[in-house]
Amino acid sequence: MAHRHEKSFYPIAPEKSKAWQALHQHIEHHPAEQSSKPKLEIVLKCDSAGSVEAVSASILKAAPAEVDVHIISSGVGDIHKSDILIAETGSRLVVGFQVCVPPGVDRELKEHAVEARLHEVIYHLTEDIRNIAESLITRTAPEENIIGSAKVIALFKSSRKGVIIGCEVMSGHLAVGQHFRVISATGPVYTGSIESMHIEDKTVQKAVAGQKAGIKISDFHNAKIGDLVESFKPSPAKRPSAWRPVGGVLRK
């Protein structure tokens, strides 16, 4: 007589079943797809169904085109462990609008490295999420704009002006006040600005390609014949670091 094998079923804890239901629903509606865009996947909790609809629409409308912003779960009520479990499957971010984090849940947020950001005003919430999304955009740091380059062809010592660097401008131009660096065979050895400039016995503000000029720079006396010099426009300040979740509660 053949034995009958019966499957065993184990009940899932209510809070986990809610999380898993939301996760499976998310997978069904958002199949895996290849995308080069950074993603921001959010769990949203609000004080009412109307707020869920309004806040969801505001977030998605404000999202930058360069980032895929998805609300992977939304609901009414305070933030609980089930929301944390869902957030773990996304960007580890729970956004709350006019809701609370009950006692003990903040500890769960820290343990799971999930961040809950609480807001009372839709506009501020939308701006906050837009800023987070924009911080995820990968932008190549702009290169410095080289304005001119020259070669050191002579060095002159002056009792009044210290060392004067004699240069032949090879491209672009050099000008008084520009950012300036001296590059030796081993790399840059000085970065500063041009104090003054002379062509023959005339004080000038600028020397262009093909001209020879003597330049005075601040606090540097170690240039050598054959060194290269460059004037440049510095790159803009670096962008803030990309957002990363900090486990716990942030009230905005």
N, C-alpha and C positions, 0 to 999 in steps of 0.2 A: 504494500500500500504506500503510495507516494505521500511523502510528508508535505504539508502545505506550509509555505513560508509566508509569514505575514509581516508586513512592514510595521515598524514601530514609529509612533509619532510622539514628538516631545513638544509640549506647549512652549511658546515663546512668551517671555515676559511682556506685559502690555506696552511698556514704554519702548521696548525693542521692536515689538511688532509694528508699532506706529512708524518708527524710524525706517524699518526695512520696507514697509509698504511705500513710504515716500521715496526711498532709494530706488526700488524697482520701477515705480512710476516715472522717476527721473530718467532711468536708463531707457525705458520704452520710448519716451518722448524726445530723448536726446541721444541717439545712437552715436557710437564712437566715430569720430571723423577727424581726418588730418587737418590741422590748421596751424598756421605759423603765428597766429595772434595769441597774445597772452590771455588767460582766462581769469575771470573773477566770478566765483560761484557762491551765492549768498543764500542764507536761511533768513527769512523775514518773519518777524512776529509783531503784530499790531493789536491795538485795543478793540478794533471792530472790523467787520468784513468790509465796510466801506473804506476804512483806512487802508486795509490790505490792497484794495483795488487802486486807490489813489496813489499810495506810496510806490507800488510796483510800477505803475505807469510813469511816475516821475523819475524813478531810478533808470528805467530802460530808455526813456527819452533823453536823459542827460548823459548817458554813457558815451564815451568817445568811440568813434568808429574803429579805432585801432585795437580795441579790446573787446573780447567776447564776454559780455556781462550776462549771467543767467541767474534767475531766482530759482534755486533747485527745490525749495520748499517754502511754503508760506502758511500762516495760520493766525488764529485769534487767541490771545492770552499771554500769560507770562512765559518767560524762557525756562525750559526744563531740560532734563538730561536727554530726552528723546531728540530735542533740537540740536544738542551738542553732538550726538551720534551721527545725525544727518550732516552737520557742518563738517565733520571729519572726512566725509567723502568728497567734499568740495574744497573751498579755499580757507576752511576753518574760520569762517566769519559769520556771526549771527548779528543781524541788525534789528534793533527793537524800537518801535515807535509807541511812546506813551504806555510802555509796559515795564515790568520789574524783573529783577533776578531774585527769586526767593532765597532765603537763607540756606546755605549749603551748596547751592548750585554754582556759586562763584568758585568754590573749591573744585568742583567738577570741571569747570572751564579751564582752570590752571592745570589740572592733571592731564587734560586732553589737549592742551595747547590750543584752545579755541578762544577767539576774541569776541566778546559781545560789546557792541557799541550802541548805547541807548540815547535816543533823541526825543525831544518834545515838540520840535518844529520841523515840518516837512522840508522846508527850504534848506535848513541847515543839514538835515539828513542827506538830501540830494547832493549838496555841495561836498559833503564829507565823502560820500561814495565816489563821486566824480574825481576827487583828488586822489583817492586810493587807486582808482582805475588808471588815471593818468600817470601815476608813479610807476606803473607796471610797463609802460610803453618803453620799448628799447630804442634808444636813439643813439646813433653813433656820435661820439664826441666830436665837435667840429675841430678841424685842424687849425693850427695857428696860421694866420695870414702873413706870409713872408712879403715884406714890402721892398726890401733891397738886400743885396749881398755884395761883399767886397773882399779884397785880399790885402793882408798887411804886407806892405812893401818896404816900410822904413819905420824907425822909432827915433824920436827926438826928445831929448831931455831939456826942460825949461825950468829955470829957477823959480819963475812965477807960476807956471802952469803945470809943473810936474812932467809926466810923460805924455807926449803927443803921439798918437798912432797915425802913421801915414798909410792911407788906404787908396787902392784903385777900385772904383765902383765897377762891378761887373754886370749887374742887372738891377733894374728898378732904381731906387734912390735911397739915400740916407738923409735924415733931417734932424735938426736939433729938437730934443724933447722926446724923440721916438724911443720905444723899448728896443734894447740893443743887447746882443750877446757876442762874446768872443769864443770861437770854437778852435781848439787845438787838435792835434792828431789823436788825442785820447778822448775827445768830447768837449762839451761846453765847459769853460773855466770861469766865465764871468757873465752875469746878467744884470743889467742896470739900464741907464738911459744916457743919451748923448748930451753933454753939458754945453759944448761949443764946437764950432767948426770953422776951418779956414781953407781957402783955396789961394795958394801963393800967400800974399800978404793981406788978403781981404777976408774980413769976417763975413761968413755967409750962413744962411739958414738951411741950405739944401745942396746936395751934390748928386748928380745923376750919372747913369751908366756912361763910362768912358772918361769921366773926370777923376782927378786925383785930389784928395783932400786930407787935411790933418784934423783929427778929431780928439777931443778931450772927454774922457768919461770919468765917472766918480770912483775914487778909492780903488783903482786897479792899475798896477804898474808892471804886470808880468806878461804882457803880450809878447809874442815872438814873431819875427819875420816868417811869412808863410802861413800864419794862422788865418782862418776865415772869420769874417764878421757878418752878422745879419741884423737887420732892423725888422721888427715884426709887430703885428697887432695881436695881443694876447687873446686866447680863447675865452669865450664867455664862462662864467662861473659854472661849476659842475651842478647837475640837477640833484635834487634830494634823492636819497636811496629809495629803492622800490619798497613798498609796504610789505611787511611781514607780520603775521598775527602774533600778538603778545597775549598769552593765556591770561584770562581774567576779564574784568568789566571796566569799560571806559564810558563815563557819562559825559556827553558832549553838550 
